[in-house]
Amino acid sequence: MKISRGLAALILTICFQTIVSAEYLYKDELIYNPKFNAEVEKLGTELHSKTGIALKLIMLSKLPHDKNIVEYQREILKDFSEPTILLTFSELDSQVDILANDASLYEYFDKKQVLSPVASPVQAFLMAVLYSNSFETFKEMMSDSDGTILPLLAGKAKDGETLGKYSGAMFNGYTDIAEQIAISKNIVLENAAGNANKNSILLVKTVFYGFILYALFMYLKRKFYTGREELEQK
């Protein structure tokens, strides 16, 4: 049977994607971007060679119908005997999680911080002031900030830029975990994102603070004019 040129190209593309996704970008059902693959592979390879820890990224369209995200990750981790950490995102389930096959691995990074929906301590303070109903709740909310994934995932994306948002958010979190492990192990990662990783979160913080300042300005402006009108009516 003669295979058309287009079909042959499609088969080669699928094979290529399978190959490059087989190591640290363990599964990719969303992005299919060779540059994204290459960046994850570079950083994952360096981290593993210097620490012996395999940090694997999984990008799913949807979780299997019979499993939640933790059950899914536990099933995957059965295939690995070496120290392994999974960072998993499921698009249609709107879930992100991190799971390690050895509890001691959590000593090298702060899972709660990486997965925090709050971008900064200032944002955490404002939320604590508005929503806490006790001092204990206030302290708990104040301790939850500097998230590197969810603040980016929560942001609106322009038409055609959703996949870019996914890849940016997940690589941000992947890099954050890798850099924290490197600091804990007292090593330097040449392929870490460094300042570029922090700039995306800085953008989220800037937009958030800008919104807060604008809302405060409008509130004070409204109060000023209301008070002025009341004086004039008297």
C-alpha positions as a Markdown table, in Angstrom:
| # | Residue | x | y | z |
|---|---|---|---|---|
| 1 | Met | 0.0 | 0.0 | 0.0 |
| 2 | Lys | 1.4 | 3.4 | -1.0 |
| 3 | Ile | 1.6 | 5.9 | 1.8 |
| 4 | Ser | 1.0 | 9.5 | 0.9 |
| 5 | Arg | 3.7 | 12.1 | 1.7 |
| 6 | Gly | 1.3 | 13.9 | 4.2 |
| 7 | Leu | 0.5 | 10.7 | 6.0 |
| 8 | Ala | 4.2 | 9.8 | 6.3 |
| 9 | Ala | 5.0 | 13.2 | 7.7 |
| 10 | Leu | 2.2 | 12.8 | 10.3 |
| 11 | Ile | 3.6 | 9.4 | 11.3 |
| 12 | Leu | 7.1 | 10.8 | 11.7 |
| 13 | Thr | 5.8 | 13.7 | 13.8 |
| 14 | Ile | 3.9 | 11.4 | 16.1 |
| 15 | Cys | 7.0 | 9.2 | 16.5 |
| 16 | Phe | 9.2 | 12.3 | 17.2 |
| 17 | Gln | 6.8 | 13.5 | 19.8 |
| 18 | Thr | 6.7 | 10.1 | 21.5 |
| 19 | Ile | 10.5 | 10.0 | 21.6 |
| 20 | Val | 11.1 | 13.4 | 23.0 |
| 21 | Ser | 8.4 | 13.0 | 25.6 |
| 22 | Ala | 9.8 | 9.8 | 27.0 |
| 23 | Glu | 12.1 | 11.2 | 29.7 |
| 24 | Tyr | 11.4 | 14.3 | 31.8 |
| 25 | Leu | 8.5 | 15.6 | 29.8 |
| 26 | Tyr | 7.0 | 12.2 | 30.6 |
| 27 | Lys | 3.7 | 12.7 | 28.9 |
| 28 | Asp | 2.4 | 15.6 | 26.7 |
| 29 | Glu | -1.1 | 15.6 | 25.4 |
| 30 | Leu | -1.4 | 19.4 | 25.1 |
| 31 | Ile | 1.7 | 21.4 | 24.0 |
| 32 | Tyr | 3.5 | 19.4 | 21.3 |
| 33 | Asn | 6.2 | 22.1 | 21.1 |
| 34 | Pro | 9.7 | 20.9 | 20.3 |
| 35 | Lys | 11.2 | 24.0 | 22.1 |
| 36 | Phe | 9.2 | 23.3 | 25.2 |
| 37 | Asn | 10.3 | 19.7 | 25.1 |
| 38 | Ala | 13.9 | 20.6 | 24.7 |
| 39 | Glu | 13.8 | 23.1 | 27.7 |
| 40 | Val | 12.2 | 20.6 | 30.0 |
| 41 | Glu | 14.6 | 17.8 | 28.9 |
| 42 | Lys | 17.7 | 20.0 | 29.4 |
| 43 | Leu | 16.8 | 21.1 | 32.9 |
| 44 | Gly | 15.5 | 17.7 | 33.9 |
| 45 | Thr | 18.7 | 16.0 | 32.6 |
| 46 | Glu | 21.0 | 18.4 | 34.5 |
| 47 | Leu | 19.0 | 18.1 | 37.7 |
| 48 | His | 19.1 | 14.3 | 37.6 |
| 49 | Ser | 22.8 | 14.1 | 36.7 |
| 50 | Lys | 23.7 | 16.4 | 39.6 |
| 51 | Thr | 21.3 | 15.2 | 42.3 |
| 52 | Gly | 20.0 | 11.7 | 41.3 |
| 53 | Ile | 16.4 | 13.0 | 41.5 |
| 54 | Ala | 14.2 | 12.6 | 38.4 |
| 55 | Leu | 11.7 | 15.5 | 38.1 |
| 56 | Lys | 9.1 | 14.5 | 35.5 |
| 57 | Leu | 6.4 | 16.8 | 34.0 |
| 58 | Ile | 3.0 | 15.3 | 32.8 |
| 59 | Met | 0.6 | 17.4 | 30.7 |
| 60 | Leu | -2.8 | 15.7 | 30.3 |
| 61 | Ser | -5.8 | 16.6 | 28.4 |
| 62 | Lys | -8.0 | 14.7 | 30.9 |
| 63 | Leu | -7.5 | 12.2 | 33.7 |
| 64 | Pro | -8.6 | 8.6 | 33.2 |
| 65 | His | -12.3 | 8.5 | 34.2 |
| 66 | Asp | -11.7 | 6.0 | 37.1 |
| 67 | Lys | -8.8 | 7.9 | 38.8 |
| 68 | Asn | -8.3 | 11.2 | 40.5 |
| 69 | Ile | -5.0 | 13.0 | 40.0 |
| 70 | Val | -3.2 | 11.5 | 43.1 |
| 71 | Glu | -4.3 | 8.0 | 42.1 |
| 72 | Tyr | -3.1 | 8.6 | 38.6 |
| 73 | Gln | 0.3 | 9.8 | 39.8 |
| 74 | Arg | 0.7 | 6.8 | 42.2 |
| 75 | Glu | 0.1 | 4.5 | 39.3 |
| 76 | Ile | 2.8 | 6.2 | 37.2 |
| 77 | Leu | 5.3 | 6.2 | 40.1 |
| 78 | Lys | 5.1 | 2.4 | 40.3 |
| 79 | Asp | 7.3 | 2.3 | 37.2 |
| 80 | Phe | 10.2 | 4.1 | 38.9 |
| 81 | Ser | 12.5 | 2.8 | 41.6 |
| 82 | Glu | 14.8 | 5.9 | 41.7 |
| 83 | Pro | 13.9 | 9.1 | 43.5 |
| 84 | Thr | 11.2 | 10.6 | 41.4 |
| 85 | Ile | 8.9 | 13.6 | 41.6 |
| 86 | Leu | 5.9 | 14.1 | 39.3 |
| 87 | Leu | 4.5 | 17.5 | 38.4 |
| 88 | Thr | 1.1 | 16.8 | 36.8 |
| 89 | Phe | -1.4 | 19.1 | 35.1 |
| 90 | Ser | -4.8 | 18.0 | 33.7 |
| 91 | Glu | -6.5 | 20.6 | 31.5 |
| 92 | Leu | -10.1 | 19.5 | 31.5 |
| 93 | Asp | -10.1 | 18.6 | 35.2 |
| 94 | Ser | -8.4 | 21.9 | 36.1 |
| 95 | Gln | -6.1 | 20.2 | 38.5 |
| 96 | Val | -2.4 | 20.5 | 39.3 |
| 97 | Asp | -0.5 | 18.3 | 41.8 |
| 98 | Ile | 3.0 | 17.2 | 42.8 |
| 99 | Leu | 3.7 | 13.7 | 44.1 |
| 100 | Ala | 7.0 | 12.1 | 45.1 |
| 101 | Asn | 7.7 | 8.4 | 45.5 |
| 102 | Asp | 9.8 | 9.0 | 48.6 |
| 103 | Ala | 8.5 | 11.3 | 51.5 |
| 104 | Ser | 12.1 | 12.5 | 52.1 |
| 105 | Leu | 12.1 | 14.3 | 48.7 |
| 106 | Tyr | 9.6 | 16.8 | 50.1 |
| 107 | Glu | 12.4 | 18.1 | 52.3 |
| 108 | Tyr | 14.1 | 19.6 | 49.2 |
| 109 | Phe | 11.2 | 21.8 | 48.0 |
| 110 | Asp | 8.1 | 23.5 | 49.4 |
| 111 | Lys | 5.1 | 21.8 | 47.7 |
| 112 | Lys | 2.6 | 24.2 | 49.4 |
| 113 | Gln | 4.4 | 27.3 | 48.1 |
| 114 | Val | 4.8 | 26.0 | 44.6 |
| 115 | Leu | 1.1 | 25.2 | 44.4 |
| 116 | Ser | -0.1 | 28.3 | 46.2 |
| 117 | Pro | -2.8 | 30.2 | 44.3 |
| 118 | Val | -1.4 | 33.4 | 45.9 |
| 119 | Ala | 1.3 | 35.2 | 44.0 |
| 120 | Ser | 2.9 | 37.3 | 46.8 |
| 121 | Pro | 2.9 | 38.1 | 50.5 |
| 122 | Val | 1.1 | 41.4 | 49.9 |
| 123 | Gln | -1.7 | 39.6 | 48.2 |
| 124 | Ala | -1.8 | 37.0 | 51.0 |
| 125 | Phe | -2.0 | 39.8 | 53.5 |
| 126 | Leu | -4.9 | 41.5 | 51.7 |
| 127 | Met | -6.8 | 38.1 | 51.4 |
| 128 | Ala | -6.1 | 37.4 | 55.1 |
| 129 | Val | -7.5 | 40.8 | 56.1 |
| 130 | Leu | -10.6 | 40.3 | 54.0 |
| 131 | Tyr | -11.4 | 36.6 | 54.6 |
| 132 | Ser | -9.9 | 35.4 | 57.8 |
| 133 | Asn | -12.3 | 34.9 | 60.8 |
| 134 | Ser | -9.7 | 34.2 | 63.4 |
| 135 | Phe | -6.0 | 34.9 | 64.2 |
| 136 | Glu | -5.2 | 31.3 | 63.4 |
| 137 | Thr | -6.8 | 31.6 | 60.0 |
| 138 | Phe | -5.0 | 34.9 | 59.5 |
| 139 | Lys | -1.6 | 33.3 | 60.2 |
| 140 | Glu | -2.4 | 30.3 | 57.9 |
| 141 | Met | -3.4 | 32.5 | 55.0 |
| 142 | Met | -0.3 | 34.7 | 55.5 |
| 143 | Ser | 1.9 | 31.7 | 55.3 |
| 144 | Asp | 0.4 | 30.7 | 51.9 |
| 145 | Ser | 2.0 | 32.8 | 49.1 |
| 146 | Asp | 4.6 | 32.9 | 46.3 |
| 147 | Gly | 2.9 | 30.3 | 44.1 |
| 148 | Thr | 4.6 | 29.8 | 40.7 |
| 149 | Ile | 1.9 | 27.9 | 38.8 |
| 150 | Leu | -1.7 | 28.7 | 39.7 |
| 151 | Pro | -1.4 | 32.5 | 39.5 |
| 152 | Leu | -0.3 | 32.1 | 35.9 |
| 153 | Leu | -2.9 | 29.4 | 35.1 |
| 154 | Ala | -5.6 | 31.6 | 36.6 |
| 155 | Gly | -4.7 | 34.6 | 34.3 |
| 156 | Lys | -6.8 | 35.2 | 31.2 |
| 157 | Ala | -5.2 | 34.3 | 27.9 |
| 158 | Lys | -5.9 | 35.9 | 24.5 |
| 159 | Asp | -7.3 | 33.9 | 21.7 |
| 160 | Gly | -4.8 | 31.3 | 20.5 |
| 161 | Glu | -2.5 | 31.8 | 23.5 |
| 162 | Thr | -4.0 | 29.2 | 25.9 |
| 163 | Leu | -1.3 | 26.6 | 25.2 |
| 164 | Gly | 1.3 | 29.3 | 25.8 |
| 165 | Lys | -0.2 | 30.0 | 29.2 |
| 166 | Tyr | -0.2 | 26.3 | 30.1 |
| 167 | Ser | 3.4 | 25.8 | 29.0 |
| 168 | Gly | 4.6 | 29.0 | 30.7 |
| 169 | Ala | 2.9 | 28.1 | 34.0 |
| 170 | Met | 4.0 | 24.5 | 34.1 |
| 171 | Phe | 7.6 | 25.3 | 33.1 |
| 172 | Asn | 7.6 | 28.0 | 35.8 |
| 173 | Gly | 6.6 | 25.5 | 38.4 |
| 174 | Tyr | 9.0 | 22.8 | 37.1 |
| 175 | Thr | 11.9 | 25.3 | 37.3 |
| 176 | Asp | 10.8 | 26.5 | 40.7 |
| 177 | Ile | 11.0 | 22.9 | 42.0 |
| 178 | Ala | 14.3 | 22.2 | 40.3 |
| 179 | Glu | 15.9 | 25.4 | 41.7 |
| 180 | Gln | 14.7 | 24.7 | 45.2 |
| 181 | Ile | 16.2 | 21.1 | 45.0 |
| 182 | Ala | 19.4 | 22.6 | 43.7 |
| 183 | Ile | 19.6 | 25.1 | 46.6 |
| 184 | Ser | 18.9 | 22.3 | 49.1 |
| 185 | Lys | 21.6 | 20.2 | 47.5 |
| 186 | Asn | 24.0 | 23.1 | 47.3 |
| 187 | Ile | 24.5 | 22.9 | 43.6 |
| 188 | Val | 24.0 | 25.3 | 40.6 |
| 189 | Leu | 21.8 | 24.5 | 37.7 |
| 190 | Glu | 23.2 | 26.0 | 34.5 |
| 191 | Asn | 19.9 | 25.5 | 32.6 |
| 192 | Ala | 17.7 | 27.0 | 35.3 |
| 193 | Ala | 15.4 | 29.9 | 34.2 |
| 194 | Gly | 16.7 | 32.2 | 36.9 |
| 195 | Asn | 15.4 | 35.7 | 36.5 |
| 196 | Ala | 13.3 | 34.8 | 33.5 |
| 197 | Asn | 11.4 | 32.4 | 35.8 |
| 198 | Lys | 10.7 | 35.2 | 38.3 |
| 199 | Asn | 9.7 | 37.8 | 35.7 |
| 200 | Ser | 6.5 | 36.0 | 34.8 |
| 201 | Ile | 5.4 | 36.0 | 38.4 |
| 202 | Leu | 6.5 | 39.6 | 38.8 |
| 203 | Leu | 4.1 | 40.4 | 35.9 |
| 204 | Val | 1.3 | 38.7 | 37.7 |
| 205 | Lys | 2.1 | 40.7 | 40.9 |
| 206 | Thr | 2.3 | 44.0 | 39.0 |
| 207 | Val | -1.1 | 43.4 | 37.4 |
| 208 | Phe | -2.6 | 42.5 | 40.7 |
| 209 | Tyr | -1.2 | 45.4 | 42.6 |
| 210 | Gly | -2.2 | 47.7 | 39.8 |
| 211 | Phe | -5.7 | 46.5 | 40.1 |
| 212 | Ile | -5.7 | 47.0 | 43.9 |
| 213 | Leu | -4.3 | 50.6 | 43.6 |
| 214 | Tyr | -6.8 | 51.5 | 40.9 |
| 215 | Ala | -9.7 | 50.2 | 43.0 |
| 216 | Leu | -8.4 | 52.1 | 46.0 |
| 217 | Phe | -8.0 | 55.3 | 43.9 |
| 218 | Met | -11.6 | 54.9 | 42.6 |
| 219 | Tyr | -12.9 | 54.3 | 46.1 |
| 220 | Leu | -11.2 | 57.4 | 47.6 |
| 221 | Lys | -12.3 | 59.5 | 44.6 |
| 222 | Arg | -15.9 | 58.4 | 45.1 |
| 223 | Lys | -15.8 | 59.1 | 48.8 |
| 224 | Phe | -14.2 | 62.6 | 48.1 |
| 225 | Tyr | -16.9 | 63.6 | 45.6 |
| 226 | Thr | -19.7 | 62.2 | 47.7 |
| 227 | Gly | -18.5 | 64.1 | 50.7 |
| 228 | Arg | -18.1 | 67.2 | 48.6 |
| 229 | Glu | -21.7 | 67.0 | 47.2 |
| 230 | Glu | -23.1 | 66.6 | 50.7 |
| 231 | Leu | -21.3 | 69.7 | 51.9 |
| 232 | Glu | -22.5 | 71.7 | 48.9 |
| 233 | Gln | -26.1 | 70.6 | 49.6 |
| 234 | Lys | -25.9 | 71.8 | 53.1 |
